[in-house]
Amino acid sequence: MSGDTDDTVVTHDTGHHRYEILLDGTVVGRAEYVDDHEQRIFHHTEVDPELSGRGLASTLVRFALDDTRAAGKRIVPVCPYVRRWVSTHQGYADILDLVTPDAVATVRRRAR
C-alpha cells in the first residue's frame, strides 16, 4: 500500500489483476494488467474523469510500475496512458518491453 497524501492510497488487487487508487477510501481508478510469464502487460488505465488533473493516474501508474519491478517482471505498455507515461518518466527503460502482436493477443485471450 502506498499513498501520496493522507487520503490517497494505491493498492494491488492481485485477484483481479489490477492496481487501484482510492481517495478517502473509495476506488477512483485502476490500472489493469495480464501477467504472461516474466511480463506484466498493462492494457487499461482509468481514473474517474471528475478527478482529472489531480495527478491520480500518474500516482497509480508509478506505484504499479514500481511494484512490477519489485516483483521481477518486465513492463509491456499496451495501454496508451502507460505507454505515454513511460515515455516521459525516466527510470523504466531497463524493464520495458515493446508491444508485440503476441502481447496484444495475450490480453485479448485473458482480459475481461
PyMOL commands that place a pseudoatom at each C-alpha (Angstrom):
pseudoatom trace, name=CA, resn=MET, resi=1, chain=A, elem=C, hetatm=0, pos=[0.000, 0.000, 0.000]
pseudoatom trace, name=CA, resn=SER, resi=2, chain=A, elem=C, hetatm=0, pos=[1.184, 3.498, -0.721]
pseudoatom trace, name=CA, resn=GLY, resi=3, chain=A, elem=C, hetatm=0, pos=[-0.157, 6.997, -0.938]
pseudoatom trace, name=CA, resn=ASP, resi=4, chain=A, elem=C, hetatm=0, pos=[0.996, 10.497, -1.783]
pseudoatom trace, name=CA, resn=THR, resi=5, chain=A, elem=C, hetatm=0, pos=[-1.348, 12.169, 0.689]
pseudoatom trace, name=CA, resn=ASP, resi=6, chain=A, elem=C, hetatm=0, pos=[-3.223, 11.056, 3.772]
pseudoatom trace, name=CA, resn=ASP, resi=7, chain=A, elem=C, hetatm=0, pos=[-6.400, 10.443, 1.757]
pseudoatom trace, name=CA, resn=THR, resi=8, chain=A, elem=C, hetatm=0, pos=[-4.874, 8.781, -1.358]
pseudoatom trace, name=CA, resn=VAL, resi=9, chain=A, elem=C, hetatm=0, pos=[-3.859, 5.113, -1.271]
pseudoatom trace, name=CA, resn=VAL, resi=10, chain=A, elem=C, hetatm=0, pos=[-2.781, 2.750, -4.044]
pseudoatom trace, name=CA, resn=THR, resi=11, chain=A, elem=C, hetatm=0, pos=[-3.310, -0.989, -3.614]
pseudoatom trace, name=CA, resn=HIS, resi=12, chain=A, elem=C, hetatm=0, pos=[-2.605, -4.108, -5.656]
pseudoatom trace, name=CA, resn=ASP, resi=13, chain=A, elem=C, hetatm=0, pos=[-5.638, -6.349, -6.120]
pseudoatom trace, name=CA, resn=THR, resi=14, chain=A, elem=C, hetatm=0, pos=[-3.865, -9.499, -7.292]
pseudoatom trace, name=CA, resn=GLY, resi=15, chain=A, elem=C, hetatm=0, pos=[-7.095, -11.492, -7.506]
pseudoatom trace, name=CA, resn=HIS, resi=16, chain=A, elem=C, hetatm=0, pos=[-8.487, -9.124, -10.134]
pseudoatom trace, name=CA, resn=HIS, resi=17, chain=A, elem=C, hetatm=0, pos=[-5.142, -8.346, -11.807]
pseudoatom trace, name=CA, resn=ARG, resi=18, chain=A, elem=C, hetatm=0, pos=[-5.273, -4.622, -11.206]
pseudoatom trace, name=CA, resn=TYR, resi=19, chain=A, elem=C, hetatm=0, pos=[-3.916, -1.781, -9.165]
pseudoatom trace, name=CA, resn=GLU, resi=20, chain=A, elem=C, hetatm=0, pos=[-6.453, 0.551, -7.592]
pseudoatom trace, name=CA, resn=ILE, resi=21, chain=A, elem=C, hetatm=0, pos=[-6.200, 4.101, -6.356]
pseudoatom trace, name=CA, resn=LEU, resi=22, chain=A, elem=C, hetatm=0, pos=[-8.507, 5.068, -3.528]
pseudoatom trace, name=CA, resn=LEU, resi=23, chain=A, elem=C, hetatm=0, pos=[-9.446, 8.567, -2.439]
pseudoatom trace, name=CA, resn=ASP, resi=24, chain=A, elem=C, hetatm=0, pos=[-10.949, 8.800, 1.026]
pseudoatom trace, name=CA, resn=GLY, resi=25, chain=A, elem=C, hetatm=0, pos=[-11.479, 5.027, 0.951]
pseudoatom trace, name=CA, resn=THR, resi=26, chain=A, elem=C, hetatm=0, pos=[-13.322, 4.958, -2.397]
pseudoatom trace, name=CA, resn=VAL, resi=27, chain=A, elem=C, hetatm=0, pos=[-11.812, 3.358, -5.515]
pseudoatom trace, name=CA, resn=VAL, resi=28, chain=A, elem=C, hetatm=0, pos=[-11.493, 6.137, -8.095]
pseudoatom trace, name=CA, resn=GLY, resi=29, chain=A, elem=C, hetatm=0, pos=[-9.177, 4.489, -10.599]
pseudoatom trace, name=CA, resn=ARG, resi=30, chain=A, elem=C, hetatm=0, pos=[-7.488, 1.329, -11.729]
pseudoatom trace, name=CA, resn=ALA, resi=31, chain=A, elem=C, hetatm=0, pos=[-4.662, 0.022, -13.895]
pseudoatom trace, name=CA, resn=GLU, resi=32, chain=A, elem=C, hetatm=0, pos=[-5.454, -3.437, -15.268]
pseudoatom trace, name=CA, resn=TYR, resi=33, chain=A, elem=C, hetatm=0, pos=[-2.891, -5.966, -16.410]
pseudoatom trace, name=CA, resn=VAL, resi=34, chain=A, elem=C, hetatm=0, pos=[-2.323, -9.533, -17.566]
pseudoatom trace, name=CA, resn=ASP, resi=35, chain=A, elem=C, hetatm=0, pos=[0.740, -11.461, -16.389]
pseudoatom trace, name=CA, resn=ASP, resi=36, chain=A, elem=C, hetatm=0, pos=[2.457, -13.575, -19.038]
pseudoatom trace, name=CA, resn=HIS, resi=37, chain=A, elem=C, hetatm=0, pos=[5.494, -15.343, -17.625]
pseudoatom trace, name=CA, resn=GLU, resi=38, chain=A, elem=C, hetatm=0, pos=[8.067, -12.613, -16.852]
pseudoatom trace, name=CA, resn=GLN, resi=39, chain=A, elem=C, hetatm=0, pos=[5.948, -9.834, -18.386]
pseudoatom trace, name=CA, resn=ARG, resi=40, chain=A, elem=C, hetatm=0, pos=[3.180, -7.744, -16.852]
pseudoatom trace, name=CA, resn=ILE, resi=41, chain=A, elem=C, hetatm=0, pos=[1.098, -6.426, -19.758]
pseudoatom trace, name=CA, resn=PHE, resi=42, chain=A, elem=C, hetatm=0, pos=[-0.764, -3.247, -18.794]
pseudoatom trace, name=CA, resn=HIS, resi=43, chain=A, elem=C, hetatm=0, pos=[-3.816, -2.911, -21.025]
pseudoatom trace, name=CA, resn=HIS, resi=44, chain=A, elem=C, hetatm=0, pos=[-6.201, -0.419, -19.396]
pseudoatom trace, name=CA, resn=THR, resi=45, chain=A, elem=C, hetatm=0, pos=[-5.889, 2.543, -17.035]
pseudoatom trace, name=CA, resn=GLU, resi=46, chain=A, elem=C, hetatm=0, pos=[-8.849, 4.587, -15.902]
pseudoatom trace, name=CA, resn=VAL, resi=47, chain=A, elem=C, hetatm=0, pos=[-9.451, 7.316, -13.308]
pseudoatom trace, name=CA, resn=ASP, resi=48, chain=A, elem=C, hetatm=0, pos=[-12.773, 8.977, -12.537]
pseudoatom trace, name=CA, resn=PRO, resi=49, chain=A, elem=C, hetatm=0, pos=[-12.996, 11.839, -15.077]
pseudoatom trace, name=CA, resn=GLU, resi=50, chain=A, elem=C, hetatm=0, pos=[-14.348, 14.175, -12.398]
pseudoatom trace, name=CA, resn=LEU, resi=51, chain=A, elem=C, hetatm=0, pos=[-10.954, 13.916, -10.678]
pseudoatom trace, name=CA, resn=SER, resi=52, chain=A, elem=C, hetatm=0, pos=[-8.933, 14.752, -13.790]
pseudoatom trace, name=CA, resn=GLY, resi=53, chain=A, elem=C, hetatm=0, pos=[-5.898, 16.971, -13.332]
pseudoatom trace, name=CA, resn=ARG, resi=54, chain=A, elem=C, hetatm=0, pos=[-5.065, 15.862, -9.798]
pseudoatom trace, name=CA, resn=GLY, resi=55, chain=A, elem=C, hetatm=0, pos=[-2.223, 13.530, -10.788]
pseudoatom trace, name=CA, resn=LEU, resi=56, chain=A, elem=C, hetatm=0, pos=[-4.058, 10.412, -9.639]
pseudoatom trace, name=CA, resn=ALA, resi=57, chain=A, elem=C, hetatm=0, pos=[-3.370, 8.426, -12.808]
pseudoatom trace, name=CA, resn=SER, resi=58, chain=A, elem=C, hetatm=0, pos=[0.326, 9.247, -12.581]
pseudoatom trace, name=CA, resn=THR, resi=59, chain=A, elem=C, hetatm=0, pos=[0.437, 8.208, -8.915]
pseudoatom trace, name=CA, resn=LEU, resi=60, chain=A, elem=C, hetatm=0, pos=[-1.361, 4.976, -9.787]
pseudoatom trace, name=CA, resn=VAL, resi=61, chain=A, elem=C, hetatm=0, pos=[0.913, 4.088, -12.703]
pseudoatom trace, name=CA, resn=ARG, resi=62, chain=A, elem=C, hetatm=0, pos=[4.121, 4.955, -10.838]
pseudoatom trace, name=CA, resn=PHE, resi=63, chain=A, elem=C, hetatm=0, pos=[3.112, 2.636, -7.991]
pseudoatom trace, name=CA, resn=ALA, resi=64, chain=A, elem=C, hetatm=0, pos=[2.097, -0.136, -10.418]
pseudoatom trace, name=CA, resn=LEU, resi=65, chain=A, elem=C, hetatm=0, pos=[5.343, 0.025, -12.363]
pseudoatom trace, name=CA, resn=ASP, resi=66, chain=A, elem=C, hetatm=0, pos=[7.493, 0.186, -9.232]
pseudoatom trace, name=CA, resn=ASP, resi=67, chain=A, elem=C, hetatm=0, pos=[5.620, -2.816, -7.840]
pseudoatom trace, name=CA, resn=THR, resi=68, chain=A, elem=C, hetatm=0, pos=[6.088, -4.649, -11.132]
pseudoatom trace, name=CA, resn=ARG, resi=69, chain=A, elem=C, hetatm=0, pos=[9.834, -4.019, -10.922]
pseudoatom trace, name=CA, resn=ALA, resi=70, chain=A, elem=C, hetatm=0, pos=[9.893, -5.284, -7.324]
pseudoatom trace, name=CA, resn=ALA, resi=71, chain=A, elem=C, hetatm=0, pos=[8.102, -8.454, -8.479]
pseudoatom trace, name=CA, resn=GLY, resi=72, chain=A, elem=C, hetatm=0, pos=[10.887, -9.081, -11.010]
pseudoatom trace, name=CA, resn=LYS, resi=73, chain=A, elem=C, hetatm=0, pos=[8.629, -8.616, -14.025]
pseudoatom trace, name=CA, resn=ARG, resi=74, chain=A, elem=C, hetatm=0, pos=[9.010, -6.607, -17.207]
pseudoatom trace, name=CA, resn=ILE, resi=75, chain=A, elem=C, hetatm=0, pos=[6.502, -3.981, -18.364]
pseudoatom trace, name=CA, resn=VAL, resi=76, chain=A, elem=C, hetatm=0, pos=[4.590, -4.155, -21.650]
pseudoatom trace, name=CA, resn=PRO, resi=77, chain=A, elem=C, hetatm=0, pos=[2.622, -0.898, -22.119]
pseudoatom trace, name=CA, resn=VAL, resi=78, chain=A, elem=C, hetatm=0, pos=[-0.344, -1.870, -24.314]
pseudoatom trace, name=CA, resn=CYS, resi=79, chain=A, elem=C, hetatm=0, pos=[-2.398, 0.801, -22.508]
pseudoatom trace, name=CA, resn=PRO, resi=80, chain=A, elem=C, hetatm=0, pos=[-1.941, 4.180, -24.240]
pseudoatom trace, name=CA, resn=TYR, resi=81, chain=A, elem=C, hetatm=0, pos=[-1.697, 6.028, -20.908]
pseudoatom trace, name=CA, resn=VAL, resi=82, chain=A, elem=C, hetatm=0, pos=[1.024, 3.731, -19.565]
pseudoatom trace, name=CA, resn=ARG, resi=83, chain=A, elem=C, hetatm=0, pos=[2.866, 3.970, -22.910]
pseudoatom trace, name=CA, resn=ARG, resi=84, chain=A, elem=C, hetatm=0, pos=[2.810, 7.799, -22.752]
pseudoatom trace, name=CA, resn=TRP, resi=85, chain=A, elem=C, hetatm=0, pos=[3.743, 7.811, -19.077]
pseudoatom trace, name=CA, resn=VAL, resi=86, chain=A, elem=C, hetatm=0, pos=[6.888, 5.695, -19.515]
pseudoatom trace, name=CA, resn=SER, resi=87, chain=A, elem=C, hetatm=0, pos=[7.935, 7.833, -22.479]
pseudoatom trace, name=CA, resn=THR, resi=88, chain=A, elem=C, hetatm=0, pos=[8.068, 10.915, -20.227]
pseudoatom trace, name=CA, resn=HIS, resi=89, chain=A, elem=C, hetatm=0, pos=[9.383, 9.416, -16.981]
pseudoatom trace, name=CA, resn=GLN, resi=90, chain=A, elem=C, hetatm=0, pos=[12.970, 8.248, -16.582]
pseudoatom trace, name=CA, resn=GLY, resi=91, chain=A, elem=C, hetatm=0, pos=[13.943, 5.013, -14.917]
pseudoatom trace, name=CA, resn=TYR, resi=92, chain=A, elem=C, hetatm=0, pos=[11.828, 2.296, -16.523]
pseudoatom trace, name=CA, resn=ALA, resi=93, chain=A, elem=C, hetatm=0, pos=[13.633, 1.600, -19.811]
pseudoatom trace, name=CA, resn=ASP, resi=94, chain=A, elem=C, hetatm=0, pos=[15.563, -1.292, -18.254]
pseudoatom trace, name=CA, resn=ILE, resi=95, chain=A, elem=C, hetatm=0, pos=[12.344, -3.260, -17.649]
pseudoatom trace, name=CA, resn=LEU, resi=96, chain=A, elem=C, hetatm=0, pos=[10.309, -2.069, -20.633]
pseudoatom trace, name=CA, resn=ASP, resi=97, chain=A, elem=C, hetatm=0, pos=[9.410, -4.439, -23.479]
pseudoatom trace, name=CA, resn=LEU, resi=98, chain=A, elem=C, hetatm=0, pos=[7.920, -3.447, -26.814]
pseudoatom trace, name=CA, resn=VAL, resi=99, chain=A, elem=C, hetatm=0, pos=[4.263, -4.054, -27.518]
pseudoatom trace, name=CA, resn=THR, resi=100, chain=A, elem=C, hetatm=0, pos=[4.048, -7.001, -29.900]
pseudoatom trace, name=CA, resn=PRO, resi=101, chain=A, elem=C, hetatm=0, pos=[1.143, -8.699, -31.664]
pseudoatom trace, name=CA, resn=ASP, resi=102, chain=A, elem=C, hetatm=0, pos=[1.643, -11.627, -29.256]
pseudoatom trace, name=CA, resn=ALA, resi=103, chain=A, elem=C, hetatm=0, pos=[1.236, -9.332, -26.229]
pseudoatom trace, name=CA, resn=VAL, resi=104, chain=A, elem=C, hetatm=0, pos=[-1.963, -7.856, -27.665]
pseudoatom trace, name=CA, resn=ALA, resi=105, chain=A, elem=C, hetatm=0, pos=[-3.283, -11.354, -28.403]
pseudoatom trace, name=CA, resn=THR, resi=106, chain=A, elem=C, hetatm=0, pos=[-2.494, -12.420, -24.818]
pseudoatom trace, name=CA, resn=VAL, resi=107, chain=A, elem=C, hetatm=0, pos=[-4.552, -9.508, -23.498]
pseudoatom trace, name=CA, resn=ARG, resi=108, chain=A, elem=C, hetatm=0, pos=[-7.456, -10.380, -25.798]
pseudoatom trace, name=CA, resn=ARG, resi=109, chain=A, elem=C, hetatm=0, pos=[-7.393, -14.010, -24.638]
pseudoatom trace, name=CA, resn=ARG, resi=110, chain=A, elem=C, hetatm=0, pos=[-7.070, -13.368, -20.911]
pseudoatom trace, name=CA, resn=ALA, resi=111, chain=A, elem=C, hetatm=0, pos=[-8.575, -9.968, -20.122]
pseudoatom trace, name=CA, resn=ARG, resi=112, chain=A, elem=C, hetatm=0, pos=[-12.175, -9.380, -19.162]
for i in range(1, 112): cmd.bond("trace and resi %d" % i, "trace and resi %d" % (i + 1))
show_as sticks, trace
zoom trace
